[in-house]
Amino acid sequence: MGVGPGGRSPRGAGSTQVGGGPGRAKPVRGRIHTAASLDGMSAQPHLGDTPKSPVGGESGDALGYAGQRLGLPATGRGALAGWGARIAALLIDWLVANLAAFALVRDAAIWQAPVTAVDFLPLAVFGLETWLMTAFVGASIGQRVRHLVVARLDGQPVGLVRGFVRAALVLLVVPVLIVDADGRGLHDRLAGTVLVRGR
């Protein structure tokens, strides 16, 4: 390649040319990722990202595991909580609620079929504990014992409003049983949350 007067290369030399004939070539300018810059990039997807599936397509096309489309790992910390841990956490919360309710009224009648308002006290304590603990701590007592975490997809704290929506839907039972391919019940989908492993 020739060198112009003054040792300078002709205009456009060294640029990749795309389209056009002689005299109308357009240089293509793009950002180059060196090996050093690529090494600094995180390989872990953020919560809410859409990762690529192992076969090269989007995870929406070929779902590899529950929670993959939400950007959750397959196993370990941050992975979708299993049903065994969920049920165990629920039973712990229900036991704590019943013990607290009994401590308040000192009457074993609260464990019979609900007839009066007092008979609903264990359910009320359960709902209150689930709501406030989820809103401020990110997990109920049972979930903390089982090392589970209620997280928002955008990474923000659950908060009182979302925590209340989730707890109220849990009390209705049915929403919890309507589970999608990502392993989230209707209560989590409406609250914008997901139950994951804390470790």
C-alpha positions as CSV (number, residue, x, y, z in Angstrom):
1,M,0.0,0.0,0.0
2,G,1.4,3.4,-1.0
3,V,2.2,6.2,1.4
4,G,1.3,9.8,0.6
5,P,3.4,12.8,1.0
6,G,4.6,13.5,4.5
7,G,4.6,9.8,5.4
8,R,0.8,9.8,5.9
9,S,-1.4,6.9,4.6
10,P,-4.1,7.7,2.1
11,R,-7.5,8.5,3.6
12,G,-9.4,5.4,4.7
13,A,-6.3,3.2,4.7
14,G,-6.5,0.5,7.4
15,S,-10.3,0.6,7.7
16,T,-12.5,-2.3,6.7
17,Q,-14.5,-1.4,3.7
18,V,-18.1,-2.4,3.3
19,G,-20.2,-1.8,0.2
20,G,-19.9,0.8,-2.6
21,G,-17.4,1.0,-5.4
22,P,-14.1,2.7,-5.7
23,G,-14.1,6.1,-4.1
24,R,-17.3,5.4,-2.2
25,A,-16.1,2.9,0.4
26,K,-17.4,3.4,4.0
27,P,-15.1,2.6,7.0
28,V,-16.7,0.3,9.6
29,R,-15.9,1.4,13.1
30,G,-16.7,-0.9,16.1
31,R,-15.7,-1.5,19.7
32,I,-13.1,-4.2,20.0
33,H,-13.2,-6.5,23.0
34,T,-9.7,-7.5,24.0
35,A,-8.9,-10.6,26.0
36,A,-8.3,-8.4,29.0
37,S,-11.7,-6.7,28.8
38,L,-13.5,-10.0,28.3
39,D,-11.8,-11.5,31.4
40,G,-13.3,-8.7,33.5
41,M,-16.9,-9.4,32.4
42,S,-19.1,-11.4,34.8
43,A,-20.3,-14.8,33.5
44,Q,-23.1,-15.0,36.0
45,P,-26.5,-13.8,34.8
46,H,-28.3,-11.2,36.8
47,L,-31.6,-12.0,38.3
48,G,-34.2,-11.3,35.6
49,D,-31.8,-11.8,32.7
50,T,-32.6,-14.3,29.9
51,P,-29.7,-16.6,29.6
52,K,-28.8,-18.7,26.6
53,S,-29.9,-22.3,26.7
54,P,-27.2,-25.1,26.4
55,V,-28.2,-25.8,22.8
56,G,-27.5,-22.2,21.7
57,G,-31.1,-20.9,21.6
58,E,-33.0,-18.7,24.0
59,S,-34.1,-20.5,27.1
60,G,-37.7,-19.6,26.2
61,D,-37.3,-21.9,23.2
62,A,-35.8,-24.8,25.1
63,L,-36.3,-24.7,28.9
64,G,-33.4,-26.6,30.5
65,Y,-34.6,-26.3,34.2
66,A,-37.1,-24.5,36.3
67,G,-36.0,-20.9,36.9
68,Q,-33.6,-20.7,33.9
69,R,-35.7,-18.1,32.1
70,L,-35.5,-15.9,35.3
71,G,-31.7,-16.0,35.2
72,L,-31.5,-18.3,38.2
73,P,-28.6,-20.9,38.5
74,A,-29.5,-24.6,38.3
75,T,-28.2,-25.4,41.7
76,G,-26.7,-23.8,44.8
77,R,-27.3,-20.4,46.2
78,G,-29.9,-18.4,44.3
79,A,-31.4,-21.5,42.7
80,L,-35.1,-22.1,42.8
81,A,-36.2,-23.5,46.1
82,G,-37.3,-27.2,46.1
83,W,-40.7,-28.4,47.2
84,G,-39.3,-30.3,50.1
85,A,-37.8,-27.1,51.6
86,R,-40.9,-25.1,50.9
87,I,-43.2,-27.5,52.6
88,A,-40.9,-27.8,55.6
89,A,-40.8,-24.0,55.9
90,L,-44.6,-23.8,55.7
91,L,-45.0,-26.4,58.5
92,I,-42.5,-24.5,60.7
93,D,-44.4,-21.3,60.2
94,W,-47.7,-22.9,60.9
95,L,-46.3,-24.5,64.1
96,V,-44.9,-21.1,65.3
97,A,-48.2,-19.4,64.5
98,N,-50.2,-21.9,66.5
99,L,-47.8,-21.7,69.5
100,A,-48.0,-17.9,69.4
101,A,-51.8,-18.0,69.2
102,F,-52.0,-20.4,72.2
103,A,-49.6,-18.2,74.2
104,L,-52.0,-15.2,73.6
105,V,-55.3,-16.8,74.7
106,R,-54.2,-19.9,76.7
107,D,-57.1,-21.8,75.2
108,A,-56.7,-25.1,73.3
109,A,-60.1,-24.5,71.7
110,I,-58.3,-22.5,69.0
111,W,-57.2,-25.8,67.5
112,Q,-60.7,-27.0,66.9
113,A,-62.7,-26.3,63.7
114,P,-63.1,-22.5,63.4
115,V,-66.4,-21.3,64.8
116,T,-65.7,-18.0,66.5
117,A,-63.3,-15.2,65.6
118,V,-60.8,-16.4,68.2
119,D,-60.6,-19.7,66.3
120,F,-59.0,-17.9,63.4
121,L,-56.2,-16.5,65.5
122,P,-53.6,-19.0,64.4
123,L,-54.3,-18.2,60.8
124,A,-54.2,-14.5,61.6
125,V,-50.8,-14.8,63.3
126,F,-49.5,-16.9,60.4
127,G,-50.5,-14.3,57.9
128,L,-49.1,-11.4,60.0
129,E,-45.8,-13.2,60.6
130,T,-45.4,-14.2,56.9
131,W,-46.2,-10.6,55.7
132,L,-43.9,-8.7,58.1
133,M,-41.0,-11.1,58.0
134,T,-41.1,-11.3,54.2
135,A,-41.4,-7.5,53.9
136,F,-38.5,-6.6,56.3
137,V,-36.3,-9.6,56.3
138,G,-37.0,-11.3,53.0
139,A,-38.1,-14.6,54.5
140,S,-40.5,-16.0,57.1
141,I,-39.3,-17.8,60.2
142,G,-39.7,-21.2,58.6
143,Q,-37.9,-20.0,55.4
144,R,-35.0,-18.7,57.4
145,V,-34.7,-22.0,59.2
146,R,-34.7,-23.8,55.8
147,H,-32.3,-21.1,54.4
148,L,-34.8,-19.8,51.8
149,V,-35.1,-16.3,50.6
150,V,-38.0,-14.4,48.9
151,A,-36.4,-12.1,46.3
152,R,-37.7,-9.6,43.8
153,L,-36.7,-10.1,40.2
154,D,-35.3,-6.5,40.1
155,G,-33.1,-7.1,43.1
156,Q,-34.9,-4.6,45.3
157,P,-36.3,-5.3,48.8
158,V,-39.7,-7.0,48.9
159,G,-41.3,-4.2,50.9
160,L,-44.7,-4.0,52.7
161,V,-46.9,-3.9,49.6
162,R,-45.5,-6.8,47.7
163,G,-45.1,-8.7,51.0
164,F,-48.8,-8.2,51.8
165,V,-49.9,-9.3,48.4
166,R,-47.8,-12.5,48.6
167,A,-48.9,-13.3,52.2
168,A,-52.6,-12.7,51.4
169,L,-52.4,-15.0,48.4
170,V,-50.7,-17.7,50.4
171,L,-53.6,-17.6,52.9
172,L,-55.9,-18.4,50.0
173,V,-53.9,-21.6,49.3
174,V,-55.0,-22.1,45.7
175,P,-52.6,-19.5,44.2
176,V,-49.7,-21.3,45.7
177,L,-50.7,-24.5,43.8
178,I,-50.9,-22.8,40.4
179,V,-47.3,-23.2,39.3
180,D,-45.7,-22.2,36.0
181,A,-42.7,-23.7,34.1
182,D,-40.4,-21.5,36.1
183,G,-41.5,-23.1,39.4
184,R,-43.3,-19.9,40.6
185,G,-46.8,-20.0,42.1
186,L,-49.4,-17.5,41.2
187,H,-48.7,-15.7,44.5
188,D,-45.1,-15.1,43.5
189,R,-45.9,-14.1,39.9
190,L,-48.5,-11.5,41.1
191,A,-46.1,-10.1,43.8
192,G,-43.1,-10.1,41.4
193,T,-41.1,-12.4,43.6
194,V,-39.4,-15.8,43.6
195,L,-38.4,-18.2,46.4
196,V,-34.8,-19.2,46.1
197,R,-32.2,-21.0,48.1
198,G,-30.1,-18.8,50.4
199,R,-27.1,-21.0,50.3
